[in-house]
Amino acid sequence: MSLANKLSEERRARLAAERLLEQKQAELYAANRKLGRHARQLSVEIVETRAEVKNVRDENKRVKSDLTVAHQKIEIAERRLWHSIETIQDGFAFFDADSKMIGANRSYMSVFDGLEEVRPGISYIRILQLATEEGIINIGDERPAAWRARMLERWQDPAPEPIIIRLWNDVYIKFIDQRGAGGDVVSLALNITDTVRYEKELKKERSNAEAANRAKSSFLANMSHEIRTPMNGVVGMAELLTDTELDEEQRLYVNTIKNSGEALLVIINDVLDYSKIEAEKLKLHPEPFDLERCIHEVIMLLQPPARDKGFDLMVDYDMFLPTQYIGDPGRLRQILTNLLGNAVKFTSNGHVLIRVVGVHPEGSDETHVHVTIEDTGIGIPADKVDHIFGEFNQVEDEQNRQFEGTGLGLAITQRLIKLMGGKIWVDSEEGVGSAFGFRITMPVADTLEEVAPVLPASLKRALIVDDHEVNRAILEKQMDVLGIQTVSCTNGAEALAALEAPFDLVLTDHNMPDMDGLELAETIRARGCDVPIILLSSNTGYAEQDPARAHLQGILQKPTPRRELFAKLKSLGADVIEASAEERPAPAPEAEAEIEVEPVARPMRILAAEDNKTNQLVFRKMIKTLDVELLFAANGLEAVAAFRDFNPDLIFMDISMPKMDGKEATKEIRAIEAEAGGHVPIVALTAHAMDGDKDGILAAGLDHYLTKPLRKAAIHETIMEHCPEGARPPKPESEEPAQAAG
Ligand code: ADP
């Protein structure tokens, strides 16, 4: 190779190397620029990241501090909770869902005193085992395994019932366990030893009190019985005595003994019954009986006082209610006598109505019988309605105090009804009337009883004549059940007008204003009408003797048991015409009043205020040998009036009297004297021989004081002492000193 070649070759190579260098330099430059850009970008990012890191760090710091505060709070709350749980006297423990103890307070743990094993982590089953093995609990006669099984079964219940456990030292713990949502159990152990002890004491005290009460009642029952026996002798012998030959005065004495004895017997019988019920000695004697008849028997007894007062006793016995039941008729009669007796006693006009209805549940042989006794009497104030059922409780107002009674009737009635499994209630409005009701359930004795009999076909229309609306309504109802049409009239004149139309029967009341039932019958016959007439009378004996009886087809006692009414209607078909035309005996001539001759010098005037008739009689007899003019006042009001009209020289004043008592009457008399002048001596007669009473009586303006029972000598002495000038001496000088009353 030539040099030139070599040189050109070298030049070419050098040129190529220079181009490569140039290219590499350009690439290096481009790369350098890119690197510069990248570096700039990176440094921006670094600045941003640093800022973020700082933020995050700050945040972290804050969170950490918050967490610390929260932790502290939780710690405090937990400490407080445990402190509280520790403070309560009762035991408290938590168990997890596997029945392992999570924790318990000291009180809970104290029961297991000294047992290391009992601590958080122990299972409930193990606790039960320790409780029995270590004798911590007193399980009585129960076997430990059985007790544990019972406790465990309870524990597993989703909502265990509280249970009471007795510990070895007679401490009683009531466990109340509650299962939470996650299966945890909170167990509360309450120490109820004091409550249990108190309950035991209370039970003991109560049974002691009941035993004492029974003993007292038993004593009272025995005593009442003991008193009743000789009392019966007294009453019985007095009755016998009245049949012997006696002069008028002796008869009066004997009758007084008899009446007082009988009144006392009623009280003793009430006390005896009440005590028997209290002592749980009263037993019922159920037997088949007729309820309707039972009611009518009681009514018969109470008819005379009701008739004397001029009002009717009525019975409305549900037509579809059986009458034959199994019950204690004697005690039922007693209940009815008490309630009806009160109704008659506290009613002076209007009526007393006894209603009997019942519910006979299908398929049952028992009937719920409701009896109500309505009256139109004085009524009971609303605030006294509960009070009157208490023993010896009465409404203590002026109106009530006019009536006698022990206040035991309703208490006995209520207890008897309770003994029969029934209930008593009362509805009353003061001044309007009362309705006492009771309900008892009795088995029906005879379900095949005939309610409506087969009547003569001719009996289709009846005329009812009664001035009393309730009576008419009852009769209408009874006739309706028998399919008899009725027309009702309120008096004889209306009935006569109604009889222009045809009737098959006249049912008339006896006692009516203007024209009574017998006169009506007479007039009907006088008009030539021969319709059968039945008289309903509350005094059949009297009606039977009336000549007009001949016009009647029958007389029925009022109120009429429905059997008797039906029987009478049935017999009408047989056309039985009863006749009895006995002459009514002429009334005995009234005894003529004795005419006294007025003496020259006036006798001493004595006013005695005394409400009790027997005491009046005793007083009258005690001073019968004295020549005085005696006037009785039955209460304080009468005494004040008599003081004005009678102008007495001396007043004997009973303290306890109805309407106005002796103290009030004396105050009024003293007030009158303060205006008009004068001062009448007033001597208190009182049964209250108690200390302190004397001062109260004298403070009311009374001058002297005598305690009952009265002594004849003391009364004579008082009278003699107070005889005023101008009056005849009550006891003539010659007379022997009066004997003390025996
Ligand atoms: P007693 O009739 O012997 O006083 P009760 O226990 O039978 O005793 O009655 C208690 C009281 O209840 C009566 O004193 C009376 O005040 C009141 N009472 C009872 N029944 C009636 C009645 N039908 N109307 C008004 N008050 C009555």
Residues whose N, C-alpha, C, O or C-beta is under 5 A from the ligand:
A	BS01	ADP	N342 A343 F346 G377 I378 G379 I380 I388 N393 Q394 V395 N400 E404 G405 T406 G407 L408 G409 L410 A411 S434
